[in-house]
Amino acid sequence: MTNPNGSEPENKQQLVNQINILEKNLKQVTERRRSLEQSLRELDSAAEHLDDTDEPMRLIGNLLVNQPKDEIEGYVQEKRNEQQNTLERVEESEEKLRGQLDDMKESFLDDDQS
């Protein structure tokens, strides 16, 4: 039902626009989370394979360089910790966006039923 000043349809359209923006943001955050999870799996795999070699190498730019195993292990662990911390922040953002999106959708449906 439209108010005499016509504000309700504008509010609905604004809500739809906000929902669309949140969905787009959520999609980007979800893609970032998946990318971080893949990166963590790769780091875990690298750490496991370090045990299988006596002469580990590390890719630096376009060069493959021999490095002591303990240096590479330290590097992999440091990168894994960084990735894990970033993943935790991204998951928090994703959860927050999902909550906001659910609230907006619920608000939209409630307004629709009024």
N, CA, C and O atoms as a MOPAC input file, in Angstrom:
PM7 MOZYME 1SCF
protein

 N      0.85100 1    -1.16800 1     0.00000 1
 C      0.00000 1     0.00000 1     0.00000 1
 C      0.89800 1     1.23300 1     0.00000 1
 O      1.87100 1     1.29600 1     0.75200 1
 N      0.57400 1     2.21000 1    -0.83900 1
 C      1.40400 1     3.38800 1    -1.00100 1
 C      0.91400 1     4.52700 1    -0.12900 1
 O     -0.28600 1     4.79300 1    -0.05300 1
 N      1.84300 1     5.19600 1     0.52700 1
 C      1.51100 1     6.38100 1     1.29300 1
 C      1.23300 1     7.52400 1     0.33000 1
 O      1.71000 1     7.49200 1    -0.80400 1
 N      0.46300 1     8.54900 1     0.75500 1
 C      0.17400 1     9.68000 1    -0.13300 1
 C      1.43300 1    10.35500 1    -0.66400 1
 O      1.41700 1    10.88900 1    -1.77200 1
 N      2.51500 1    10.34400 1     0.09500 1
 C      3.74700 1    10.98200 1    -0.37000 1
 C      4.60100 1    10.05100 1    -1.22800 1
 O      5.64800 1    10.45700 1    -1.73400 1
 N      4.15700 1     8.80700 1    -1.39000 1
 C      4.84300 1     7.86000 1    -2.27200 1
 C      6.16000 1     7.33500 1    -1.72900 1
 O      6.97300 1     6.83300 1    -2.50500 1
 N      6.40100 1     7.42900 1    -0.43900 1
 C      7.70600 1     7.04400 1     0.10700 1
 C      7.89200 1     5.53600 1     0.20200 1
 O      9.02400 1     5.05800 1     0.13100 1
 N      6.83900 1     4.79300 1     0.35700 1
 C      6.98700 1     3.34500 1     0.54400 1
 C      7.63700 1     2.66300 1    -0.65500 1
 O      8.56500 1     1.87800 1    -0.45700 1
 N      7.20000 1     2.92000 1    -1.89300 1
 C      7.89400 1     2.27600 1    -3.01500 1
 C      9.37200 1     2.65800 1    -3.09200 1
 O     10.20600 1     1.82400 1    -3.44600 1
 N      9.70600 1     3.91300 1    -2.76400 1
 C     11.11000 1     4.30800 1    -2.76100 1
 C     11.87700 1     3.51700 1    -1.71000 1
 O     12.99100 1     3.05700 1    -1.96000 1
 N     11.27600 1     3.36100 1    -0.53800 1
 C     11.92400 1     2.59700 1     0.52200 1
 C     12.11900 1     1.15100 1     0.09900 1
 O     13.16100 1     0.55500 1     0.37300 1
 N     11.12500 1     0.58900 1    -0.56400 1
 C     11.25100 1    -0.79300 1    -1.04600 1
 C     12.37700 1    -0.88700 1    -2.06700 1
 O     13.18100 1    -1.81800 1    -2.02600 1
 N     12.43500 1     0.06800 1    -2.97400 1
 C     13.47700 1     0.04400 1    -3.99400 1
 C     14.85200 1     0.21700 1    -3.35200 1
 O     15.81000 1    -0.43900 1    -3.76100 1
 N     14.95600 1     1.08700 1    -2.35700 1
 C     16.22400 1     1.26000 1    -1.64800 1
 C     16.62100 1    -0.04100 1    -0.95200 1
 O     17.78900 1    -0.42800 1    -0.96400 1
 N     15.65300 1    -0.70200 1    -0.35500 1
 C     15.91500 1    -1.96600 1     0.32300 1
 C     16.37800 1    -3.02600 1    -0.67600 1
 O     17.31400 1    -3.77600 1    -0.39900 1
 N     15.72700 1    -3.08400 1    -1.83200 1
 C     16.13800 1    -4.03000 1    -2.88400 1
 C     17.56100 1    -3.71400 1    -3.33200 1
 O     18.37000 1    -4.62500 1    -3.51000 1
 N     17.87200 1    -2.43400 1    -3.51400 1
 C     19.23100 1    -2.04300 1    -3.91800 1
 C     20.26000 1    -2.43700 1    -2.86200 1
 O     21.33900 1    -2.93100 1    -3.19000 1
 N     19.91900 1    -2.21500 1    -1.59800 1
 C     20.82600 1    -2.59200 1    -0.50700 1
 C     21.01800 1    -4.10300 1    -0.45000 1
 O     22.12600 1    -4.58500 1    -0.21800 1
 N     19.94100 1    -4.84400 1    -0.66200 1
 C     20.03200 1    -6.30600 1    -0.68500 1
 C     20.95500 1    -6.75400 1    -1.81100 1
 O     21.78700 1    -7.64100 1    -1.62100 1
 N     20.80700 1    -6.14200 1    -2.98000 1
 C     21.65800 1    -6.50400 1    -4.12100 1
 C     23.12600 1    -6.20400 1    -3.83600 1
 O     24.00400 1    -6.99500 1    -4.18100 1
 N     23.38800 1    -5.06800 1    -3.20900 1
 C     24.77200 1    -4.70100 1    -2.87700 1
 C     25.33800 1    -5.68600 1    -1.86000 1
 O     26.47400 1    -6.14100 1    -2.00000 1
 N     24.55000 1    -6.01700 1    -0.83700 1
 C     25.02300 1    -6.97600 1     0.16900 1
 C     25.28200 1    -8.34200 1    -0.45000 1
 O     26.26200 1    -9.00200 1    -0.10500 1
 N     24.41500 1    -8.77300 1    -1.36300 1
 C     24.62300 1   -10.07100 1    -2.02300 1
 C     25.91700 1   -10.06100 1    -2.83100 1
 O     26.65700 1   -11.04500 1    -2.83600 1
 N     26.18700 1    -8.95100 1    -3.51100 1
 C     27.42300 1    -8.83800 1    -4.29100 1
 C     28.63400 1    -8.87300 1    -3.35800 1
 O     29.61000 1    -9.57400 1    -3.62500 1
 N     28.56400 1    -8.11100 1    -2.26100 1
 C     29.66700 1    -8.10200 1    -1.29000 1
 C     29.87600 1    -9.48300 1    -0.68000 1
 O     31.01100 1    -9.92700 1    -0.50500 1
 N     28.77600 1   -10.15800 1    -0.35700 1
 C     28.86600 1   -11.50000 1     0.22200 1
 C     29.52300 1   -12.46400 1    -0.76000 1
 O     30.33300 1   -13.30400 1    -0.36600 1
 N     29.17500 1   -12.34300 1    -2.02200 1
 C     29.77600 1   -13.21100 1    -3.04000 1
 C     31.28700 1   -12.98500 1    -3.10300 1
 O     32.05600 1   -13.94200 1    -3.19000 1
 N     31.71100 1   -11.71700 1    -3.05900 1
 C     33.14500 1   -11.41200 1    -3.10700 1
 C     33.86400 1   -11.94900 1    -1.87000 1
 O     34.95700 1   -12.50400 1    -1.97800 1
 N     33.26000 1   -11.78700 1    -0.71300 1
 C     33.88000 1   -12.26700 1     0.53000 1
 C     33.94800 1   -13.79500 1     0.52400 1
 O     34.94000 1   -14.37600 1     0.96500 1
 N     32.90000 1   -14.44000 1     0.02700 1
 C     32.88500 1   -15.89900 1    -0.04900 1
 C     33.97900 1   -16.40100 1    -0.99600 1
 O     34.64900 1   -17.39200 1    -0.70400 1
 N     34.15700 1   -15.71700 1    -2.12500 1
 C     35.21900 1   -16.08900 1    -3.05900 1
 C     36.59400 1   -15.91000 1    -2.41100 1
 O     37.49100 1   -16.73200 1    -2.60200 1
 N     36.74900 1   -14.83800 1    -1.65200 1
 C     38.01600 1   -14.59200 1    -0.95500 1
 C     38.27300 1   -15.69300 1     0.07300 1
 O     39.40000 1   -16.16900 1     0.20800 1
 N     37.22700 1   -16.09800 1     0.79800 1
 C     37.36700 1   -17.17400 1     1.78900 1
 C     37.80700 1   -18.46100 1     1.10800 1
 O     38.71400 1   -19.14400 1     1.58200 1
 N     37.16800 1   -18.78700 1     0.00500 1
 C     37.52200 1   -20.02300 1    -0.71400 1
 C     38.96200 1   -19.97800 1    -1.20700 1
 O     39.67100 1   -20.98300 1    -1.15800 1
 N     39.38800 1   -18.82400 1    -1.67600 1
 C     40.76600 1   -18.66200 1    -2.14000 1
 C     41.75600 1   -18.86500 1    -0.99000 1
 O     42.78800 1   -19.51500 1    -1.15500 1
 N     41.42900 1   -18.30500 1     0.16500 1
 C     42.29300 1   -18.47600 1     1.33600 1
 C     42.33200 1   -19.92800 1     1.78900 1
 O     43.38900 1   -20.43500 1     2.16500 1
 N     41.18800 1   -20.59600 1     1.75600 1
 C     41.15500 1   -22.01500 1     2.13100 1
 C     42.01900 1   -22.84200 1     1.18500 1
 O     42.71600 1   -23.75900 1     1.62000 1
 N     41.97600 1   -22.51800 1    -0.11300 1
 C     42.80800 1   -23.22600 1    -1.08900 1
 C     44.28400 1   -22.95800 1    -0.81200 1
 O     45.10600 1   -23.87200 1    -0.87800 1
 N     44.61300 1   -21.72900 1    -0.50700 1
 C     45.99100 1   -21.37400 1    -0.19700 1
 C     46.48800 1   -22.12100 1     1.04000 1
 O     47.63000 1   -22.58200 1     1.07300 1
 N     45.64100 1   -22.24000 1     2.04400 1
 C     46.01600 1   -22.99900 1     3.24900 1
 C     46.24800 1   -24.46800 1     2.92800 1
 O     47.18600 1   -25.07600 1     3.44300 1
 N     45.39400 1   -25.04500 1     2.07600 1
 C     45.60100 1   -26.45100 1     1.68200 1
 C     46.94100 1   -26.61600 1     0.97100 1
 O     47.64700 1   -27.60200 1     1.18700 1
 N     47.28900 1   -25.64800 1     0.12200 1
 C     48.56300 1   -25.71200 1    -0.59400 1
 C     49.74200 1   -25.59200 1     0.36800 1
 O     50.74100 1   -26.29500 1     0.22200 1
 N     49.62400 1   -24.70100 1     1.34900 1
 C     50.69500 1   -24.56600 1     2.34100 1
 C     50.82800 1   -25.83300 1     3.18200 1
 O     51.94000 1   -26.26000 1     3.49400 1
 N     49.70200 1   -26.43000 1     3.54700 1
 C     49.74300 1   -27.68800 1     4.30300 1
 C     50.40300 1   -28.78500 1     3.48200 1
 O     51.18500 1   -29.57900 1     4.00400 1
 N     50.08400 1   -28.82400 1     2.20500 1
 C     50.68300 1   -29.82300 1     1.31100 1
 C     52.18900 1   -29.59100 1     1.19600 1
 O     52.97300 1   -30.54000 1     1.21700 1
 N     52.58300 1   -28.33600 1     1.07500 1
 C     54.01700 1   -28.01800 1     0.99500 1
 C     54.72600 1   -28.45800 1     2.26800 1
 O     55.82300 1   -29.01400 1     2.21000 1
 N     54.11100 1   -28.21400 1     3.40800 1
 C     54.72100 1   -28.59900 1     4.68500 1
 C     54.88000 1   -30.11400 1     4.76600 1
 O     55.90100 1   -30.61100 1     5.24200 1
 N     53.87200 1   -30.84300 1     4.30100 1
 C     53.95700 1   -32.31000 1     4.31600 1
 C     55.06900 1   -32.80600 1     3.40300 1
 O     55.78000 1   -33.74900 1     3.75200 1
 N     55.22700 1   -32.18800 1     2.24600 1
 C     56.23600 1   -32.62900 1     1.29400 1
 C     57.65400 1   -32.26400 1     1.71200 1
 O     58.61500 1   -32.84500 1     1.21000 1
 N     57.79200 1   -31.32900 1     2.60600 1
 C     59.13000 1   -30.99000 1     3.10200 1
 C     59.76900 1   -32.17300 1     3.81000 1
 O     60.99000 1   -32.32400 1     3.80400 1
 N     58.94100 1   -33.01000 1     4.41900 1
 C     59.46400 1   -34.18400 1     5.11600 1
 C     60.02900 1   -35.21900 1     4.14100 1
 O     60.82100 1   -36.07800 1     4.53100 1
 N     59.61700 1   -35.13300 1     2.86300 1
 C     60.00900 1   -36.12500 1     1.86400 1
 C     61.29300 1   -35.77500 1     1.12400 1
 O     61.72900 1   -36.53700 1     0.26000 1
 N     61.90400 1   -34.64700 1     1.44100 1
 C     63.08800 1   -34.24800 1     0.68300 1
 C     64.22200 1   -33.82000 1     1.60100 1
 O     64.00600 1   -33.31000 1     2.70100 1
 N     65.44000 1   -34.04400 1     1.11200 1
 C     66.61500 1   -33.61400 1     1.85200 1
 C     67.14100 1   -32.27700 1     1.33600 1
 O     67.87900 1   -31.58200 1     2.03400 1
 N     66.75600 1   -31.92200 1     0.10500 1
 C     67.22000 1   -30.67500 1    -0.50500 1
 C     66.02000 1   -29.84900 1    -0.96500 1
 O     65.72900 1   -29.78800 1    -2.15900 1
 N     65.32400 1   -29.21400 1    -0.02100 1
 C     64.14100 1   -28.45000 1    -0.41400 1
 C     64.51300 1   -27.18900 1    -1.19400 1
 O     65.58000 1   -26.60400 1    -1.01000 1
 N     63.60100 1   -26.80100 1    -2.06000 1
 C     63.78900 1   -25.60200 1    -2.85900 1
 C     62.56900 1   -24.71100 1    -2.68400 1
 O     61.46700 1   -25.17100 1    -2.38700 1
 N     62.80400 1   -23.43300 1    -2.87800 1
 C     61.72900 1   -22.45900 1    -2.75500 1
 C     61.71500 1   -21.59500 1    -4.00200 1
 O     62.76100 1   -21.19400 1    -4.51100 1
 N     60.51900 1   -21.31700 1    -4.48200 1
 C     60.35700 1   -20.46800 1    -5.65000 1
 C     60.39200 1   -19.01900 1    -5.18800 1
 O     59.56300 1   -18.58600 1    -4.38800 1
 N     61.35000 1   -18.29000 1    -5.69600 1
 C     61.46900 1   -16.86600 1    -5.38500 1
 C     61.43000 1   -16.13100 1    -6.71800 1
 O     62.38300 1   -16.17300 1    -7.49600 1
 N     60.31400 1   -15.46000 1    -6.96400 1
 C     60.12200 1   -14.83500 1    -8.27400 1
 C     60.01500 1   -15.93100 1    -9.30800 1
 O     59.13000 1   -16.78300 1    -9.22900 1
 N     60.92200 1   -15.91400 1   -10.28800 1
 C     60.94700 1   -16.95100 1   -11.32200 1
 C     62.06700 1   -17.95900 1   -11.10600 1
 O     62.32700 1   -18.79400 1   -11.97300 1
 N     62.73000 1   -17.88800 1    -9.96000 1
 C     63.86700 1   -18.76900 1    -9.69200 1
 C     63.53600 1   -19.78400 1    -8.61600 1
 O     62.87200 1   -19.47100 1    -7.62800 1
 N     64.00500 1   -20.99300 1    -8.82000 1
 C     63.89900 1   -22.04800 1    -7.82200 1
 C     65.23800 1   -22.10500 1    -7.10400 1
 O     66.26800 1   -22.37700 1    -7.72200 1
 N     65.22400 1   -21.84700 1    -5.79000 1
 C     66.45700 1   -21.68800 1    -5.02400 1
 C     66.51200 1   -22.72200 1    -3.90800 1
 O     65.53000 1   -22.92500 1    -3.19400 1
 N     67.67500 1   -23.38200 1    -3.75700 1
 C     67.88300 1   -24.28700 1    -2.62400 1
 C     67.91000 1   -23.46600 1    -1.34900 1
 O     68.52600 1   -22.40100 1    -1.29200 1
 N     67.23400 1   -23.97200 1    -0.32600 1
 C     67.25600 1   -23.32300 1     0.97800 1
 C     67.25700 1   -24.40200 1     2.04000 1
 O     66.74600 1   -25.49900 1     1.81800 1
 N     67.82600 1   -24.09700 1     3.18700 1
 C     67.77700 1   -25.06300 1     4.28300 1
 C     66.32300 1   -25.36600 1     4.66100 1
 O     65.44400 1   -24.50500 1     4.61500 1
 N     66.11900 1   -26.61700 1     5.03200 1
 C     64.76400 1   -27.07800 1     5.34900 1
 C     64.12800 1   -26.24200 1     6.46000 1
 O     62.94800 1   -25.90000 1     6.37700 1
 N     64.89700 1   -25.91100 1     7.49600 1
 C     64.31300 1   -25.15600 1     8.60900 1
 C     63.86600 1   -23.75000 1     8.19300 1
 O     62.89400 1   -23.22800 1     8.73800 1
 N     64.56600 1   -23.13300 1     7.23400 1
 C     64.15400 1   -21.82000 1     6.73600 1
 C     62.83100 1   -21.92400 1     5.97500 1
 O     61.93600 1   -21.09600 1     6.14300 1
 N     62.72900 1   -22.93500 1     5.15500 1
 C     61.49800 1   -23.11500 1     4.38600 1
 C     60.34900 1   -23.47300 1     5.31300 1
 O     59.23100 1   -22.98900 1     5.13500 1
 N     60.61700 1   -24.31600 1     6.30000 1
 C     59.56500 1   -24.66000 1     7.27200 1
 C     59.08300 1   -23.41400 1     8.00600 1
 O     57.88300 1   -23.23600 1     8.21600 1
 N     60.01700 1   -22.55800 1     8.39300 1
 C     59.65300 1   -21.31200 1     9.06800 1
 C     58.82500 1   -20.41000 1     8.16300 1
 O     57.83500 1   -19.81500 1     8.58900 1
 N     59.25000 1   -20.32200 1     6.90200 1
 C     58.52500 1   -19.50500 1     5.92600 1
 C     57.10700 1   -20.03700 1     5.72900 1
 O     56.14400 1   -19.27000 1     5.75100 1
 N     56.98200 1   -21.34100 1     5.53800 1
 C     55.66500 1   -21.95700 1     5.31600 1
 C     54.78100 1   -21.75400 1     6.53800 1
 O     53.59700 1   -21.44600 1     6.40100 1
 N     55.34300 1   -21.92200 1     7.73000 1
 C     54.55200 1   -21.74100 1     8.95400 1
 C     54.10600 1   -20.29000 1     9.10600 1
 O     52.96300 1   -20.02300 1     9.47600 1
 N     54.99900 1   -19.36700 1     8.82300 1
 C     54.65100 1   -17.94300 1     8.90900 1
 C     53.53300 1   -17.59600 1     7.92800 1
 O     52.56900 1   -16.92000 1     8.28700 1
 N     53.67100 1   -18.06400 1     6.68800 1
 C     52.63900 1   -17.81300 1     5.67100 1
 C     51.31800 1   -18.45600 1     6.08200 1
 O     50.25000 1   -17.87500 1     5.89000 1
 N     51.39600 1   -19.64900 1     6.64200 1
 C     50.17400 1   -20.33600 1     7.06500 1
 C     49.47200 1   -19.55300 1     8.17600 1
 O     48.24900 1   -19.40600 1     8.16100 1
 N     50.24500 1   -19.05600 1     9.13100 1
 C     49.66600 1   -18.26200 1    10.21200 1
 C     49.00200 1   -16.99400 1     9.67400 1
 O     47.90100 1   -16.63600 1    10.09200 1
 N     49.68200 1   -16.31800 1     8.74300 1
 C     49.11300 1   -15.11100 1     8.13300 1
 C     47.80500 1   -15.43400 1     7.42200 1
 O     46.80700 1   -14.73200 1     7.58500 1
 N     47.82400 1   -16.51500 1     6.62500 1
 C     46.63000 1   -16.91800 1     5.88100 1
 C     45.49800 1   -17.29300 1     6.82600 1
 O     44.34100 1   -16.95200 1     6.57800 1
 N     45.82500 1   -17.99400 1     7.90900 1
 C     44.81000 1   -18.42100 1     8.87500 1
 C     44.17400 1   -17.20700 1     9.54500 1
 O     42.95500 1   -17.15300 1     9.70800 1
 N     44.99700 1   -16.23400 1     9.93500 1
 C     44.46900 1   -15.01500 1    10.55800 1
 C     43.56500 1   -14.24800 1     9.59300 1
 O     42.49500 1   -13.77200 1     9.97500 1
 N     43.99900 1   -14.13400 1     8.35600 1
 C     43.18800 1   -13.45000 1     7.34600 1
 C     41.88900 1   -14.20700 1     7.12300 1
 O     40.82500 1   -13.59700 1     7.01500 1
 N     41.96700 1   -15.52300 1     7.05400 1
 C     40.77400 1   -16.34200 1     6.86300 1
 C     39.77900 1   -16.11800 1     7.99300 1
 O     38.57800 1   -16.00300 1     7.74500 1
 N     40.25300 1   -16.05500 1     9.20700 1
 C     39.36000 1   -15.83000 1    10.35000 1
 C     38.64000 1   -14.49200 1    10.23000 1
 O     37.44400 1   -14.40000 1    10.51000 1
 N     39.36800 1   -13.45000 1     9.81400 1
 C     38.73900 1   -12.13300 1     9.63500 1
 C     37.71900 1   -12.16700 1     8.49600 1
 O     36.64600 1   -11.57300 1     8.60000 1
 N     38.05200 1   -12.85400 1     7.42300 1
 C     37.13800 1   -12.95500 1     6.28600 1
 C     35.88400 1   -13.73100 1     6.68100 1
 O     34.77600 1   -13.35900 1     6.29200 1
 N     36.05100 1   -14.80500 1     7.45000 1
 C     34.88800 1   -15.58000 1     7.91400 1
 C     33.97800 1   -14.72800 1     8.79800 1
 O     32.75400 1   -14.82200 1     8.71200 1
 N     34.58400 1   -13.89700 1     9.64900 1
 C     33.78300 1   -12.99400 1    10.48700 1
 C     32.99900 1   -12.01900 1     9.61900 1
 O     31.81900 1   -11.77300 1     9.86700 1
 N     33.65000 1   -11.46500 1     8.60600 1
 C     32.97800 1   -10.54000 1     7.68500 1
 C     31.85300 1   -11.24600 1     6.93600 1
 O     30.76700 1   -10.69400 1     6.75600 1
 N     32.12600 1   -12.46200 1     6.50900 1
 C     31.12100 1   -13.22900 1     5.78300 1
 C     29.90000 1   -13.48100 1     6.66300 1
 O     28.76200 1   -13.34000 1     6.21400 1
 N     30.14200 1   -13.85100 1     7.91000 1
 C     29.04700 1   -14.11500 1     8.84100 1
 C     28.23000 1   -12.84000 1     9.09500 1
 O     27.00000 1   -12.87400 1     9.13000 1
 N     28.93100 1   -11.72700 1     9.27000 1
 C     28.25600 1   -10.44700 1     9.50000 1
 C     27.40400 1   -10.07000 1     8.28700 1
 O     26.25600 1    -9.65400 1     8.44200 1
 N     27.95700 1   -10.21200 1     7.09300 1
 C     27.20800 1    -9.89200 1     5.87400 1
 C     25.98500 1   -10.78900 1     5.71800 1
 O     24.91100 1   -10.32800 1     5.33200 1
 N     26.15600 1   -12.07100 1     6.02300 1
 C     25.00900 1   -12.99300 1     5.94700 1
 C     23.89800 1   -12.56200 1     6.90300 1
 O     22.71900 1   -12.60100 1     6.55100 1
 N     24.27600 1   -12.15300 1     8.10800 1
 C     23.30000 1   -11.69400 1     9.08400 1
 C     22.57400 1   -10.44500 1     8.60400 1
 O     21.35100 1   -10.34700 1     8.70600 1
 N     23.34300 1    -9.48800 1     8.07800 1
 C     22.73700 1    -8.26400 1     7.55600 1
 C     21.79800 1    -8.57000 1     6.39700 1
 O     20.70500 1    -8.00900 1     6.30600 1
 N     22.22800 1    -9.45400 1     5.52300 1
 C     21.41700 1    -9.81700 1     4.36800 1
 C     20.12800 1   -10.50300 1     4.80500 1
 O     19.05100 1   -10.19700 1     4.29200 1
 N     20.23700 1   -11.42300 1     5.74500 1
 C     19.04400 1   -12.10700 1     6.25500 1
 C     18.07400 1   -11.11000 1     6.88600 1
 O     16.86300 1   -11.19300 1     6.68300 1
 N     18.62500 1   -10.15800 1     7.66100 1
 C     17.77800 1    -9.14600 1     8.29400 1
 C     17.06200 1    -8.29100 1     7.25400 1
 O     15.87400 1    -7.99800 1     7.38800 1
 N     17.79500 1    -7.89300 1     6.21800 1
 C     17.18200 1    -7.06100 1     5.17400 1
 C     16.12200 1    -7.82100 1     4.39700 1
 O     15.06600 1    -7.27700 1     4.07600 1
 N     16.40500 1    -9.06500 1     4.09900 1
 C     15.41200 1    -9.87100 1     3.37700 1
 C     14.16300 1   -10.06200 1     4.22700 1
 O     13.04100 1   -10.00300 1     3.72500 1
 N     14.37000 1   -10.29000 1     5.51200 1
 C     13.23700 1   -10.45500 1     6.41600 1
 C     12.43200 1    -9.15300 1     6.49600 1
 O     11.20100 1    -9.17300 1     6.49700 1
 N     13.12900 1    -8.04500 1     6.56200 1
 C     12.46800 1    -6.73900 1     6.59700 1
 C     11.67600 1    -6.51400 1     5.31600 1
 O     10.55300 1    -6.01300 1     5.35200 1
 N     12.26100 1    -6.88300 1     4.19900 1
 C     11.58800 1    -6.72300 1     2.91300 1
 C     10.31700 1    -7.56600 1     2.86800 1
 O      9.26800 1    -7.10100 1     2.42100 1
 N     10.42000 1    -8.80100 1     3.33200 1
 C      9.25500 1    -9.68700 1     3.33500 1
 C      8.19800 1    -9.19300 1     4.30700 1
 O      7.00500 1    -9.27200 1     4.01300 1
 N      8.61600 1    -8.68300 1     5.46400 1
 C      7.65700 1    -8.14700 1     6.43100 1
 C      6.91600 1    -6.95000 1     5.84800 1
 O      5.70200 1    -6.82600 1     6.01400 1
 N      7.64700 1    -6.06900 1     5.16500 1
 C      7.01600 1    -4.89800 1     4.53700 1
 C      6.05400 1    -5.34400 1     3.44000 1
 O      5.00300 1    -4.73800 1     3.23700 1
 N      6.42400 1    -6.40100 1     2.74200 1
 C      5.60300 1    -6.91000 1     1.64600 1
 C      4.28000 1    -7.46800 1     2.15800 1
 O      3.26000 1    -7.38600 1     1.47300 1
 N      4.30000 1    -8.03500 1     3.36600 1
 C      3.09500 1    -8.63300 1     3.91800 1
 C      2.22000 1    -7.60900 1     4.62000 1
 O      1.07400 1    -7.91000 1     4.95500 1
 N      2.73100 1    -6.41100 1     4.84900 1
 C      1.95100 1    -5.36600 1     5.53600 1
 C      0.92400 1    -4.75200 1     4.62500 1
 O      0.18400 1    -3.86100 1     5.04100 1

